Amino acid sequence: MKPLRILHSESSNGWGGQEHRTFKEMLALRERGHALELVCVPGARLGERLAAEGFTVHTTPMRSGADLTAIAHMRRILKQGRFDVLNTHSGRDSLLGGAAARLSGTPLIVRTRHLALAITSRATYTWLPHKVVAVSQSVMRYLVSEGVPQEDIVTIYTGVVKPQPVSRASSTLRAELGLGEDAVIAGTVAIMRDKKGHPDLIRVAKRLIEQRPNLHFVFAGDGPLFDDIRTHVQAQGLADHVHLLGLRRDIPNVLAGFDLFVLPTHQEALGTSFIEAMAAGLPVIGTAVDGVPEVIDNGVNGLLVPAHDDHALAAALLRLVDAPDECRRMGEAGLRTTQTRFSVDTMASEMAAFYRSSLSERGVA
């Protein structure tokens, strides 16, 4: 079967779950023989990461959703590259890239919806793209409620790369923090921004540490709230039990040092951080919001609590802290889930099949 030529576009210059999924997806589809390139804004971290992996990366400023210069540049890229598919990801590149692809006659235009936020431009889901990928059933239901035809949407879950095995014994996290094997570590890996729930966890931590002095909380990740959270932790006198690692590149090593994973998020399209923790064999605690219940099977691979409920969050933490056998059982169940439903192989296979079926539906061989 002829390999596909796919151009991805991204107007965000940050690095989060959205960019990480695009990165993994492009790597996996290239391994399957397809040709992929990226067009992004100058300085985009996704572009830097993909260029380092040998991808062709085009850059163009995307000053607004009506930047005619950017549309013309993207149109030239599409025509010269003879791409079968343009896959857009953020609002601005969806407007610009969608217009460019329509003008250039690109056979298939796809918009991937990564977020649980309210949409700001219905045109980037209806008029400009031919098809929409949602990262969860929750996102798909929301898009349908906003008028996007259900027959034009497919749900393809974000997959995680199978981590290189890192044993608890070989993890350097505890030595780095000066913690012994008797310490129980409840860990979080997430960007520190609004609605991720870090302040909720710190509020609960203060009370739990008094009850379980061997309990420690570890936060990996940076973001706009990092300095505020660090100041708050110090002001509360929690610095000996709440450890802020900042941005880390050795996430498998960090996860291997945890006993459990917890993220009391207020809004989450799917919850890739939960999936990555499950792939490391950890039990997870999350909130029953948006797409998270599609990942966490309550009582099987983790625990679900209501968002903004400190009492329920504290109870879930104590339940796992005091039940290592239950933690082990949930961790094993989560690991099995990530080996099938949430694997990168599954995601890449479903994306390739979706591109081909959509092209066929449009009469393109």
Stockholm file with secondary structure:
# STOCKHOLM 1.0

chainA/1-365         MKPLRILHSESSNGWGGQEHRTFKEMLALRERGHALELVCVPGARLGERLAAEGFTVHTTPMRSGADLTAIAHMRRILKQGRFDVLNTHSGRDSLLGGAAARLSGTPLIVRTRHLALAITSRATYTWLPHKVVAVSQSVMRYLVSEGVPQEDIVTIYTGVVKPQPVSRASSTLRAELGLGEDAVIAGTVAIMRDKKGHPDLIRVAKRLIEQRPNLHFVFAGDGPLFDDIRTHVQAQGLADHVHLLGLRRDIPNVLAGFDLFVLPTHQEALGTSFIEAMAAGLPVIGTAVDGVPEVIDNGVNGLLVPAHDDHALAAALLRLVDAPDECRRMGEAGLRTTQTRFSVDTMASEMAAFYRSSLSERGVA
#=GR chainA/1-365 SS CCCCEEEEEECCCSCSHHHHHHHHHHHHHHHTTCEEEEEECTTCHHHHHHHHTTCEEEECCCCSTTCHHHHHHHHHHHHHHTCSEEEECSHHHHHHHHHHHHHHTCSEEEEEECCCSCCSCGGGTTTSCSEEEESSHHHHHHHHHTTCCGGGEEECCCCBCCCCCCCTTTCCHHHHHTCCTTCEEEEEECCCCTTSCHHHHHHHHHHHHHHCTTEEEEEECCCTTHHHHHHHHHHTTCTTTEEEEESCSCHHHHHHTCSEEECCCSCCSSCHHHHHHHHTTCCEEEESSTTGGGTCCBTTTEEEECTTCHHHHHHHHHHHHTCHHHHHHHHHHHHHHHTTTTBHHHHHHHHHHHHHHHHHHTTCC
#=GC SS_cons         CCCCEEEEEECCCSCSHHHHHHHHHHHHHHHTTCEEEEEECTTCHHHHHHHHTTCEEEECCCCSTTCHHHHHHHHHHHHHHTCSEEEECSHHHHHHHHHHHHHHTCSEEEEEECCCSCCSCGGGTTTSCSEEEESSHHHHHHHHHTTCCGGGEEECCCCBCCCCCCCTTTCCHHHHHTCCTTCEEEEEECCCCTTSCHHHHHHHHHHHHHHCTTEEEEEECCCTTHHHHHHHHHHTTCTTTEEEEESCSCHHHHHHTCSEEECCCSCCSSCHHHHHHHHTTCCEEEESSTTGGGTCCBTTTEEEECTTCHHHHHHHHHHHHTCHHHHHHHHHHHHHHHTTTTBHHHHHHHHHHHHHHHHHHTTCC
//
